[in-house]
Amino acid sequence: MLERLHEWGYREADTAAAALTHLLVRTAVADGGRRVSVHLADQNRQALIVALSHQTGLAVADTGVLPQLTGLGAVSCGTDTADDGRRVWAVLDL
């Protein structure tokens, strides 16, 4: 993830981006699925980092992780549960 941000010309937010990614992935892994995917996008000097748990049949998304994400520098974040699993995401200013 950091390598991709560097390829896009963003290096200033390495610490926050790494910490957010770690927490997003850890949250998705806790759902107990067999795989996790991480998605990254950038627009207007912001990065969107999304982790998907791919664990079906989950109850309503737990929002307890959101204060932790904002504490790590997310300017926006959220979580939801869909047919394909739980999505947890954060937006970071670059």
N, CA, C and O of each residue as an XYZ file, in Angstrom:
376
protein
N       0.823     -1.165      0.000
C       0.000      0.000      0.000
C       0.882      1.249      0.000
O       0.635      2.181     -0.765
N       1.890      1.271      0.840
C       2.795      2.421      0.857
C       3.546      2.543     -0.457
O       3.768      3.649     -0.950
N       3.935      1.417     -1.022
C       4.634      1.443     -2.307
C       3.764      2.088     -3.385
O       4.252      2.882     -4.189
N       2.488      1.747     -3.398
C       1.571      2.331     -4.383
C       1.410      3.835     -4.148
O       1.421      4.611     -5.104
N       1.264      4.250     -2.904
C       1.171      5.679     -2.612
C       2.429      6.409     -3.071
O       2.347      7.516     -3.604
N       3.588      5.793     -2.865
C       4.845      6.400     -3.313
C       4.874      6.512     -4.833
O       5.321      7.523     -5.375
N       4.397      5.473     -5.523
C       4.334      5.531     -6.985
C       3.458      6.681     -7.454
O       3.720      7.275     -8.499
N       2.434      6.993     -6.700
C       1.526      8.079     -7.043
C       2.064      9.446     -6.599
O       1.431     10.474     -6.838
N       3.233      9.448     -5.953
C       3.862     10.697     -5.554
C       3.550     11.168     -4.142
O       3.843     12.313     -3.798
N       2.964     10.308     -3.322
C       2.618     10.669     -1.954
C       3.568      9.983     -0.983
O       3.650      8.755     -0.953
N       4.275     10.761     -0.199
C       5.199     10.199      0.787
C       5.017     10.813      2.173
O       5.570     10.301      3.146
N       4.273     11.871      2.279
C       4.196     12.627      3.528
C       3.396     11.927      4.627
O       3.599     12.212      5.807
N       2.504     11.029      4.265
C       1.596     10.450      5.254
C       1.879      8.974      5.520
O       0.967      8.227      5.874
N       3.139      8.540      5.353
C       3.469      7.123      5.501
C       3.057      6.543      6.850
O       2.460      5.468      6.899
N       3.358      7.222      7.921
C       3.062      6.697      9.255
C       1.564      6.521      9.457
O       1.115      5.468      9.910
N       0.795      7.543      9.124
C      -0.659      7.465      9.293
C      -1.258      6.424      8.356
O      -2.135      5.662      8.764
N      -0.801      6.379      7.104
C      -1.336      5.412      6.140
C      -1.058      3.983      6.593
O      -1.933      3.123      6.494
N       0.137      3.724      7.082
C       0.480      2.384      7.557
C      -0.351      2.005      8.777
O      -0.841      0.879      8.866
N      -0.512      2.922      9.708
C      -1.283      2.644     10.925
C      -2.763      2.400     10.596
O      -3.384      1.490     11.146
N      -3.314      3.211      9.705
C      -4.714      3.031      9.320
C      -4.908      1.687      8.619
O      -5.860      0.963      8.906
N      -4.008      1.362      7.707
C      -4.119      0.092      6.986
C      -4.040     -1.083      7.951
O      -4.812     -2.035      7.839
N      -3.121     -1.019      8.886
C      -2.972     -2.092      9.871
C      -4.270     -2.290     10.655
O      -4.722     -3.422     10.828
N      -4.864     -1.209     11.122
C      -6.094     -1.313     11.899
C      -7.254     -1.798     11.034
O      -8.055     -2.617     11.485
N      -7.356     -1.311      9.812
C      -8.433     -1.758      8.922
C      -8.322     -3.260      8.654
O      -9.321     -3.978      8.714
N      -7.124     -3.727      8.364
C      -6.922     -5.151      8.076
C      -7.168     -5.989      9.335
O      -7.821     -7.030      9.271
N      -6.655     -5.543     10.457
C      -6.863     -6.270     11.719
C      -8.359     -6.402     12.025
O      -8.810     -7.447     12.495
N      -9.118     -5.345     11.758
C     -10.563     -5.367     11.987
C     -11.241     -6.368     11.056
O     -12.113     -7.123     11.486
N     -10.846     -6.376      9.787
C     -11.433     -7.319      8.827
C     -11.063     -8.765      9.167
O     -11.906     -9.657      9.071
N      -9.828     -9.000      9.556
C      -9.374    -10.346      9.914
C     -10.163    -10.868     11.118
O     -10.456    -12.062     11.187
N     -10.505    -10.009     12.047
C     -11.235    -10.417     13.245
C     -12.606    -11.014     12.924
O     -13.200    -11.685     13.769
N     -13.114    -10.776     11.711
C     -14.395    -11.354     11.322
C     -14.300    -12.852     11.083
O     -15.326    -13.529     11.017
N     -13.081    -13.384     10.951
C     -12.896    -14.824     10.855
C     -13.011    -15.418      9.468
O     -13.110    -16.637      9.328
N     -13.000    -14.597      8.455
C     -13.071    -15.124      7.093
C     -11.770    -15.770      6.647
O     -10.759    -15.699      7.345
N     -11.804    -16.396      5.487
C     -10.621    -17.070      4.957
C      -9.724    -16.126      4.179
O      -8.580    -16.469      3.883
N     -10.216    -14.951      3.843
C      -9.395    -13.985      3.109
C      -9.849    -12.569      3.425
O     -10.967    -12.341      3.888
N      -8.964    -11.634      3.165
C      -9.222    -10.208      3.336
C      -8.669     -9.517      2.103
O      -7.608     -9.893      1.604
N      -9.374     -8.514      1.608
C      -8.814     -7.720      0.516
C      -8.711     -6.275      0.958
O      -9.515     -5.781      1.747
N      -7.688     -5.610      0.422
C      -7.455     -4.201      0.718
C      -7.476     -3.448     -0.601
O      -6.849     -3.861     -1.576
N      -8.199     -2.348     -0.623
C      -8.331     -1.535     -1.827
C      -7.866     -0.115     -1.518
O      -8.088      0.401     -0.423
N      -7.226      0.497     -2.488
C      -6.660      1.831     -2.310
C      -7.021      2.691     -3.511
O      -6.931      2.244     -4.655
N      -7.430      3.925     -3.247
C      -7.718      4.882     -4.311
C      -7.267      6.257     -3.841
O      -7.199      6.525     -2.641
N      -6.956      7.136     -4.814
C      -6.604      8.508     -4.449
C      -7.382      9.479     -5.314
O      -7.702      9.201     -6.469
N      -7.676     10.624     -4.722
C      -8.346     11.708     -5.432
C      -8.170     12.983     -4.620
O      -8.379     13.000     -3.407
N      -7.787     14.036     -5.302
C      -7.673     15.359     -4.664
C      -6.818     15.329     -3.394
O      -7.199     15.893     -2.368
N      -5.652     14.662     -3.473
C      -4.706     14.574     -2.364
C      -5.310     13.916     -1.124
O      -4.988     14.279      0.008
N      -6.184     12.952     -1.357
C      -6.716     12.113     -0.293
C      -6.618     10.663     -0.749
O      -6.736     10.364     -1.937
N      -6.402      9.772      0.203
C      -6.386      8.339     -0.081
C      -7.588      7.691      0.597
O      -7.912      7.995      1.746
N      -8.229      6.810     -0.124
C      -9.285      5.976      0.433
C      -8.700      4.575      0.587
O      -8.238      3.977     -0.385
N      -8.723      4.060      1.806
C      -8.224      2.723      2.097
C      -9.412      1.906      2.606
O     -10.083      2.295      3.562
N      -9.659      0.773      1.955
C     -10.805     -0.073      2.293
C     -10.314     -1.489      2.557
O      -9.509     -2.022      1.792
N     -10.790     -2.096      3.626
C     -10.536     -3.521      3.889
C     -11.884     -4.233      3.888
O     -12.848     -3.768      4.495
N     -11.935     -5.363      3.200
C     -13.148     -6.162      3.094
C     -12.880     -7.544      3.668
O     -11.894     -8.187      3.307
N     -13.752     -8.004      4.562
C     -13.507     -9.264      5.258
C     -13.920    -10.504      4.472
O     -13.409    -11.589      4.749
N     -14.807    -10.385      3.522
C     -15.313    -11.522      2.734
C     -15.963    -12.588      3.613
O     -16.101    -13.736      3.189
N     -16.358    -12.230      4.811
C     -17.039    -13.160      5.718
C     -18.531    -12.853      5.650
O     -18.975    -11.804      6.116
N     -19.301    -13.768      5.069
C     -20.733    -13.545      4.912
C     -21.480    -13.863      6.198
O     -20.954    -14.527      7.091
N     -22.709    -13.382      6.276
C     -23.575    -13.690      7.401
C     -23.276    -12.919      8.670
O     -23.678    -13.340      9.755
N     -22.576    -11.797      8.559
C     -22.252    -11.002      9.749
C     -23.427    -10.141     10.164
O     -24.252     -9.752      9.337
N     -23.495     -9.851     11.435
C     -24.518     -8.947     11.958
C     -24.176     -7.517     11.545
O     -23.210     -7.290     10.817
N     -24.941     -6.593     11.995
C     -24.714     -5.183     11.704
C     -23.288     -4.802     12.090
O     -22.761     -5.257     13.105
N     -22.688     -3.972     11.275
C     -21.293     -3.574     11.473
C     -21.074     -2.935     12.836
O     -21.880     -2.128     13.298
N     -19.973     -3.310     13.466
C     -19.559     -2.735     14.742
C     -18.843     -1.418     14.467
O     -17.864     -1.384     13.722
N     -19.325     -0.347     15.060
C     -18.734      0.977     14.830
C     -17.671      1.328     15.864
O     -17.175      2.455     15.859
N     -17.307      0.412     16.742
C     -16.324      0.679     17.784
C     -14.948      1.050     17.265
O     -14.177      1.700     17.971
N     -14.626      0.650     16.046
C     -13.317      0.941     15.468
C     -13.217      2.387     14.955
O     -12.110      2.891     14.765
N     -14.324      3.041     14.735
C     -14.303      4.372     14.108
C     -13.523      5.414     14.913
O     -12.737      6.150     14.317
N     -13.695      5.517     16.227
C     -12.890      6.487     16.974
C     -11.386      6.211     16.881
O     -10.579      7.141     16.884
N     -11.017      4.930     16.798
C      -9.610      4.585     16.651
C      -9.070      5.065     15.304
O      -7.949      5.565     15.220
N      -9.875      4.910     14.255
C      -9.455      5.360     12.927
C      -9.270      6.876     12.890
O      -8.289      7.365     12.329
N     -10.192      7.615     13.475
C     -10.039      9.071     13.490
C      -8.843      9.475     14.345
O      -8.165     10.459     14.046
N      -8.585      8.715     15.408
C      -7.424      8.983     16.241
C      -6.105      8.773     15.516
O      -5.083      9.343     15.897
N      -6.127      7.952     14.469
C      -4.921      7.702     13.674
C      -4.790      8.665     12.493
O      -3.823      8.593     11.735
N      -5.764      9.565     12.339
C      -5.643     10.577     11.295
C      -6.668     10.525     10.185
O      -6.603     11.334      9.259
N      -7.616      9.596     10.244
C      -8.647      9.546      9.204
C      -9.510     10.798      9.286
O      -9.959     11.184     10.366
N      -9.740     11.428      8.135
C     -10.616     12.601      8.098
C     -12.060     12.179      7.903
O     -12.983     12.962      8.126
N     -12.249     10.929      7.485
C     -13.566     10.339      7.331
C     -13.375      8.832      7.407
O     -12.338      8.317      6.988
N     -14.363      8.123      7.936
C     -14.255      6.669      8.021
C     -15.638      6.075      8.185
O     -16.603      6.780      8.477
N     -15.719      4.779      7.994
C     -17.007      4.125      8.150
C     -16.875      2.629      8.064
O     -15.802      2.099      7.775
N     -17.976      1.950      8.317
C     -18.037      0.506      8.228
C     -19.459      0.118      7.875
O     -20.416      0.756      8.313
N     -19.590     -0.926      7.085
C     -20.905     -1.469      6.782
C     -20.767     -2.952      6.483
O     -19.672     -3.456      6.233
N     -21.893     -3.634      6.514
C     -21.918     -5.064      6.247
C     -22.833     -5.304      5.061
O     -23.952     -4.792      5.014
N     -22.349     -6.089      4.096
C     -23.117     -6.418      2.905
C     -23.012     -7.917      2.656
O     -22.422     -8.646      3.454
N     -23.583     -8.369      1.553
C     -23.554     -9.792      1.215
C     -22.140    -10.340      1.086
O     -21.901    -11.517      1.356
N     -21.200     -9.489      0.674
C     -19.826     -9.957      0.463
C     -18.940     -9.780      1.689
O     -17.738    -10.033      1.614
N     -19.500     -9.355      2.805
C     -18.740     -9.223      4.038
C     -18.753     -7.811      4.587
O     -19.502     -6.949      4.127
N     -17.911     -7.595      5.577
C     -17.821     -6.279      6.216
C     -16.779     -5.423      5.496
O     -15.677     -5.881      5.195
N     -17.148     -4.187      5.230
C     -16.221     -3.200      4.680
C     -15.907     -2.195      5.775
O     -16.801     -1.693      6.456
N     -14.634     -1.915      5.930
C     -14.183     -0.891      6.864
C     -13.287      0.023      6.050
O     -12.386     -0.455      5.360
N     -13.515      1.335      6.118
C     -12.757      2.248      5.267
C     -12.370      3.520      6.011
O     -12.984      3.907      7.005
N     -11.320      4.154      5.481
C     -10.844      5.419      6.036
C     -10.326      6.294      4.900
O      -9.756      5.796      3.929
N     -10.528      7.582      5.031
C      -9.992      8.574      4.100
C      -8.906      9.349      4.841
O      -9.097      9.797      5.972
N      -7.773      9.492      4.181
C      -6.611     10.154      4.780
C      -6.162     11.293      3.879
O      -5.984     11.103      2.676
N      -5.977     12.475      4.455
C      -5.405     13.581      3.692
C      -3.942     13.280      3.388
O      -3.192     12.840      4.259
N      -3.555     13.518      2.158
C      -2.168     13.321      1.746
C      -1.540     14.657      1.583
O      -0.362     14.747      1.237
